[in-house]
């Protein structure tokens, strides 16, 4: 039987959050009525310093916890700062519920202090946004926000809450609610058996099939099903940037991240031939976006494409495909079942040859990048990644900021198990989101180590949250790759224009002093021999720790955009 509830609208919101298993809310006291009510129920507030960062903390929390993230903010300028992280979550398919205070109802359209059309503001960056004006409907609206965020293609929703409404008494609804909707995905549909059977026959008869796995594998919790399919059908598996960790990258049929990482000294330079030659390409939970396909150049026009995705609009966006609309885990499970009834001798016959080719790709990659992992000064980012690799466990969460930091992580590190998490802001790839993503991930799984790789350019967007990290006891290890430049911008402008603007050169900032001023222990490293001990310390210390590594300003990831520059180097 539904519980009869009493109190104000703010009390009812807090009670609904508790019903949806919300244990943390990323906020800065506002809407105060809601936060006070939530804290009285034991829901912990993680008080960010800036809304852009708070929204991204909720994103990282949702990605790592399997629960819908909740962020709250004041109306006006605070609300506008939620737009970037909600836009990232929309593109990256991450469920967040935003609770945004509004001016009092009788003050609307009178230029009240910090009044803004919040409905118009959030329409472009959420799946659904509503303004609540009737106290009796508050449970309906909260449940709708969670249900829409966590169902179908996950994404953010927003509730706009007038301040006076929050203080009003809430009577019991005519239709009481008792469901718990805080975990995602809420719904797990799958395609019709006839379509799955058709896809299974195509895969079984393929001569050189490949799988490209995207972030939807993690969102669905489908890594185990994908790994079983990989082994049972001898399928080579590539991942996108967001899909990294979908499979164990030490498995003999794992070919790593591809996308635009196909320049000199990359794994993709060698492994891309498997995709180019494929007669069947199975896409799982990927948007087939520009970075994930090297500007849509890697899949042959002659290949048969099978696309599994929860969002029907993504299937066929660029590549006409056999449409398997559904949850990745459920669909892969059904596909495995159908394949188990077919003759897979052709797949088994090709196994040893495919394994040998993939093994040769990894060997060539390791040999070629050896020059960059040497103990030289200034330190190469590849050396940092090599030392970090030795410190990782399957339970470590590795987070990267946008731009080069993401490329170093996805291209140089190797996943140790199916489902290992590498969080990168690749929906819109906004600079500065590495640290808050890592903080959200740590709040979600406080028992597991979290390391964030950020550049000095991106870190400048978020270093104010060091104080949040210390005050809230969120022990993340931050590795700042300090090369004194905006690396991607400088290199991209050089390729396109033969010169770069003055903004690409940064000032000489001592990040260790900033960290220590916030109460965070920190160290600066310019000797590569010191890397291992400080990485091990940071990941095991149980405290916030910053490692500033002075890196080579001429180092850049092996992206296709810079292939000619790297050949000439």
LINMOLIN-V21529 format. One record per residue. N is the residue number from 1. PSI is psi in whole degrees, -180 to 180 (999 if undefined). Layout:
# LINMOLIN-V21529
n=N psi=PSI
n=N psi=PSI
This chain:
# LINMOLIN-V21529
n=1 psi=136
n=2 psi=144
n=3 psi=135
n=4 psi=123
n=5 psi=153
n=6 psi=179
n=7 psi=-170
n=8 psi=173
n=9 psi=-40
n=10 psi=-41
n=11 psi=-42
n=12 psi=-36
n=13 psi=-46
n=14 psi=-40
n=15 psi=-37
n=16 psi=-41
n=17 psi=-44
n=18 psi=-40
n=19 psi=-32
n=20 psi=18
n=21 psi=26
n=22 psi=124
n=23 psi=-17
n=24 psi=143
n=25 psi=129
n=26 psi=114
n=27 psi=177
n=28 psi=56
n=29 psi=-23
n=30 psi=145
n=31 psi=122
n=32 psi=-40
n=33 psi=-40
n=34 psi=-45
n=35 psi=-42
n=36 psi=-43
n=37 psi=-40
n=38 psi=-45
n=39 psi=-33
n=40 psi=-21
n=41 psi=2
n=42 psi=5
n=43 psi=126
n=44 psi=131
n=45 psi=126
n=46 psi=106
n=47 psi=98
n=48 psi=170
n=49 psi=-23
n=50 psi=141
n=51 psi=-36
n=52 psi=-44
n=53 psi=-40
n=54 psi=-42
n=55 psi=-36
n=56 psi=-33
n=57 psi=-43
n=58 psi=-35
n=59 psi=-53
n=60 psi=-38
n=61 psi=-46
n=62 psi=-42
n=63 psi=-38
n=64 psi=-24
n=65 psi=-24
n=66 psi=9
n=67 psi=158
n=68 psi=127
n=69 psi=148
n=70 psi=128
n=71 psi=148
n=72 psi=153
n=73 psi=160
n=74 psi=162
n=75 psi=170
n=76 psi=-131
n=77 psi=-35
n=78 psi=-43
n=79 psi=-39
n=80 psi=-28
n=81 psi=-11
n=82 psi=-16
n=83 psi=-48
n=84 psi=-50
n=85 psi=-31
n=86 psi=-36
n=87 psi=-41
n=88 psi=-46
n=89 psi=-36
n=90 psi=-47
n=91 psi=-34
n=92 psi=1
n=93 psi=54
n=94 psi=128
n=95 psi=125
n=96 psi=141
n=97 psi=122
n=98 psi=129
n=99 psi=113
n=100 psi=123
n=101 psi=149
n=102 psi=168
n=103 psi=163
n=104 psi=151
n=105 psi=-37
n=106 psi=-1
n=107 psi=-3
n=108 psi=142
n=109 psi=32
n=110 psi=18
n=111 psi=46
n=112 psi=163
n=113 psi=124
n=114 psi=30
n=115 psi=140
n=116 psi=154
n=117 psi=87
n=118 psi=-27
n=119 psi=-46
n=120 psi=-38
n=121 psi=-45
n=122 psi=-5
n=123 psi=-31
n=124 psi=-13
n=125 psi=13
n=126 psi=162
n=127 psi=-28
n=128 psi=135
n=129 psi=136
n=130 psi=149
n=131 psi=127
n=132 psi=128
n=133 psi=-12
n=134 psi=117
n=135 psi=-38
n=136 psi=-18
n=137 psi=9
n=138 psi=-41
n=139 psi=-37
n=140 psi=-45
n=141 psi=-40
n=142 psi=-44
n=143 psi=-39
n=144 psi=-41
n=145 psi=-43
n=146 psi=-43
n=147 psi=-42
n=148 psi=-37
n=149 psi=-40
n=150 psi=1
n=151 psi=164
n=152 psi=-138
n=153 psi=115
n=154 psi=156
n=155 psi=179
n=156 psi=150
n=157 psi=164
n=158 psi=139
n=159 psi=125
n=160 psi=124
n=161 psi=104
n=162 psi=139
n=163 psi=-39
n=164 psi=-30
n=165 psi=-39
n=166 psi=-28
n=167 psi=-13
n=168 psi=152
n=169 psi=139
n=170 psi=118
n=171 psi=164
n=172 psi=139
n=173 psi=153
n=174 psi=-33
n=175 psi=91
n=176 psi=153
n=177 psi=141
n=178 psi=-1
n=179 psi=151
n=180 psi=118
n=181 psi=22
n=182 psi=-3
n=183 psi=152
n=184 psi=155
n=185 psi=145
n=186 psi=-40
n=187 psi=140
n=188 psi=76
n=189 psi=167
n=190 psi=164
n=191 psi=169
n=192 psi=151
n=193 psi=-36
n=194 psi=-39
n=195 psi=-38
n=196 psi=-41
n=197 psi=-40
n=198 psi=-45
n=199 psi=-41
n=200 psi=-42
n=201 psi=-38
n=202 psi=-43
n=203 psi=-43
n=204 psi=-32
n=205 psi=-4
n=206 psi=148
n=207 psi=-37
n=208 psi=67
n=209 psi=156
n=210 psi=160
n=211 psi=136
n=212 psi=114
n=213 psi=132
n=214 psi=-170
n=215 psi=-21
n=216 psi=-23
n=217 psi=-45
n=218 psi=-43
n=219 psi=-34
n=220 psi=-14
n=221 psi=39
n=222 psi=9
n=223 psi=-40
n=224 psi=-44
n=225 psi=-40
n=226 psi=-42
n=227 psi=-38
n=228 psi=-43
n=229 psi=-43
n=230 psi=-48
n=231 psi=-44
n=232 psi=-33
n=233 psi=10
n=234 psi=49
n=235 psi=123
n=236 psi=135
n=237 psi=123
n=238 psi=160
n=239 psi=159
n=240 psi=180
n=241 psi=-48
n=242 psi=-21
n=243 psi=-4
n=244 psi=136
n=245 psi=-3
n=246 psi=-32
n=247 psi=162
n=248 psi=119
n=249 psi=2
n=250 psi=-5
n=251 psi=144
n=252 psi=-16
n=253 psi=15
n=254 psi=126
n=255 psi=12
n=256 psi=-168
n=257 psi=140
n=258 psi=-98
n=259 psi=-133
n=260 psi=3
n=261 psi=70
n=262 psi=14
n=263 psi=-179
n=264 psi=142
n=265 psi=18
n=266 psi=157
n=267 psi=-41
n=268 psi=-26
n=269 psi=-35
n=270 psi=-45
n=271 psi=-19
n=272 psi=-23
n=273 psi=-33
n=274 psi=-39
n=275 psi=-43
n=276 psi=-36
n=277 psi=-7
n=278 psi=138
n=279 psi=-20
n=280 psi=131
n=281 psi=118
n=282 psi=114
n=283 psi=131
n=284 psi=111
n=285 psi=45
n=286 psi=145
n=287 psi=-1
n=288 psi=48
n=289 psi=177
n=290 psi=-51
n=291 psi=-30
n=292 psi=-9
n=293 psi=10
n=294 psi=59
n=295 psi=41
n=296 psi=33
n=297 psi=-9
n=298 psi=-23
n=299 psi=126
n=300 psi=147
n=301 psi=-21
n=302 psi=-9
n=303 psi=147
n=304 psi=125
n=305 psi=131
n=306 psi=128
n=307 psi=118
n=308 psi=123
n=309 psi=145
n=310 psi=-21
n=311 psi=110
n=312 psi=-24
n=313 psi=-22
n=314 psi=-24
n=315 psi=123
n=316 psi=5
n=317 psi=-45
n=318 psi=-40
n=319 psi=121
n=320 psi=133
n=321 psi=158
n=322 psi=122
n=323 psi=116
n=324 psi=87
n=325 psi=117
n=326 psi=176
n=327 psi=136
n=328 psi=-45
n=329 psi=-46
n=330 psi=-41
n=331 psi=-42
n=332 psi=-38
n=333 psi=-45
n=334 psi=-38
n=335 psi=-41
n=336 psi=-41
n=337 psi=-44
n=338 psi=-39
n=339 psi=-32
n=340 psi=-17
n=341 psi=-3
n=342 psi=165
n=343 psi=113
n=344 psi=23
n=345 psi=-35
n=346 psi=-39
n=347 psi=-40
n=348 psi=-36
n=349 psi=-34
n=350 psi=-8
n=351 psi=-53
n=352 psi=-38
n=353 psi=-41
n=354 psi=-43
n=355 psi=-43
n=356 psi=-41
n=357 psi=-47
n=358 psi=-40
n=359 psi=-39
n=360 psi=-34
n=361 psi=-48
n=362 psi=-40
n=363 psi=-45
n=364 psi=-41
n=365 psi=-48
n=366 psi=-39
n=367 psi=-45
n=368 psi=-35
n=369 psi=-2
n=370 psi=-35
n=371 psi=-27
n=372 psi=-14
n=373 psi=9
n=374 psi=162
n=375 psi=71
n=376 psi=166
n=377 psi=135
n=378 psi=156
n=379 psi=135
n=380 psi=142
n=381 psi=-31
n=382 psi=-36
n=383 psi=-41
n=384 psi=-44
n=385 psi=-38
n=386 psi=-41
n=387 psi=-37
n=388 psi=-39
n=389 psi=-40
n=390 psi=-17
n=391 psi=-9
n=392 psi=151
n=393 psi=167
n=394 psi=-18
n=395 psi=-5
n=396 psi=136
n=397 psi=124
n=398 psi=126
n=399 psi=142
n=400 psi=147
n=401 psi=174
n=402 psi=179
n=403 psi=-141
n=404 psi=-32
n=405 psi=-44
n=406 psi=-41
n=407 psi=-38
n=408 psi=-43
n=409 psi=-53
n=410 psi=-26
n=411 psi=-20
n=412 psi=-30
n=413 psi=163
n=414 psi=125
n=415 psi=141
n=416 psi=-9
n=417 psi=158
n=418 psi=130
n=419 psi=0
n=420 psi=140
n=421 psi=130
n=422 psi=108
n=423 psi=123
n=424 psi=140
n=425 psi=82
n=426 psi=5
n=427 psi=-57
n=428 psi=-11
n=429 psi=53
n=430 psi=136
n=431 psi=139
n=432 psi=-4
n=433 psi=-4
n=434 psi=-49
n=435 psi=-51
n=436 psi=-34
n=437 psi=-44
n=438 psi=-40
n=439 psi=-43
n=440 psi=-40
n=441 psi=-38
n=442 psi=-39
n=443 psi=-37
n=444 psi=-40
n=445 psi=75
n=446 psi=-18
n=447 psi=-13
n=448 psi=144
n=449 psi=146
n=450 psi=130
n=451 psi=136
n=452 psi=129
n=453 psi=119
n=454 psi=150
n=455 psi=165
n=456 psi=-31
n=457 psi=-48
n=458 psi=-35
n=459 psi=-29
n=460 psi=-24
n=461 psi=-23
n=462 psi=4
n=463 psi=-15
n=464 psi=-24
n=465 psi=-4
n=466 psi=-40
n=467 psi=-40
n=468 psi=-43
n=469 psi=-44
n=470 psi=-49
n=471 psi=-39
n=472 psi=0
n=473 psi=62
n=474 psi=91
n=475 psi=90
n=476 psi=143
n=477 psi=121
n=478 psi=126
n=479 psi=112
n=480 psi=116
n=481 psi=98
n=482 psi=103
n=483 psi=1
n=484 psi=11
n=485 psi=164
n=486 psi=93
n=487 psi=-53
n=488 psi=-43
n=489 psi=-45
n=490 psi=-46
n=491 psi=-40
n=492 psi=-41
n=493 psi=-37
n=494 psi=-42
n=495 psi=-43
n=496 psi=-33
n=497 psi=-8
n=498 psi=9
n=499 psi=169
n=500 psi=155
n=501 psi=166
n=502 psi=-20
n=503 psi=-17
n=504 psi=-22
n=505 psi=126
n=506 psi=162
n=507 psi=167
n=508 psi=99
n=509 psi=134
n=510 psi=96
n=511 psi=-24
n=512 psi=-42
n=513 psi=-38
n=514 psi=-46
n=515 psi=-47
n=516 psi=-32
n=517 psi=-26
n=518 psi=0
n=519 psi=14
n=520 psi=126
n=521 psi=146
n=522 psi=159
n=523 psi=146
n=524 psi=134
n=525 psi=126
n=526 psi=1
n=527 psi=115
n=528 psi=-22
n=529 psi=-18
n=530 psi=-9
n=531 psi=-51
n=532 psi=-47
n=533 psi=-37
n=534 psi=-33
n=535 psi=-45
n=536 psi=-43
n=537 psi=-49
n=538 psi=-44
n=539 psi=-18
n=540 psi=-6
n=541 psi=-27
n=542 psi=17
n=543 psi=156
n=544 psi=136
n=545 psi=133
n=546 psi=130
n=547 psi=110
n=548 psi=118
n=549 psi=122
n=550 psi=109
n=551 psi=164
n=552 psi=119
n=553 psi=-14
n=554 psi=-1
n=555 psi=137
n=556 psi=147
n=557 psi=157
n=558 psi=66
n=559 psi=151
n=560 psi=-31
n=561 psi=-31
n=562 psi=17
n=563 psi=-43
n=564 psi=-38
n=565 psi=-42
n=566 psi=-33
n=567 psi=-35
n=568 psi=-16
n=569 psi=999
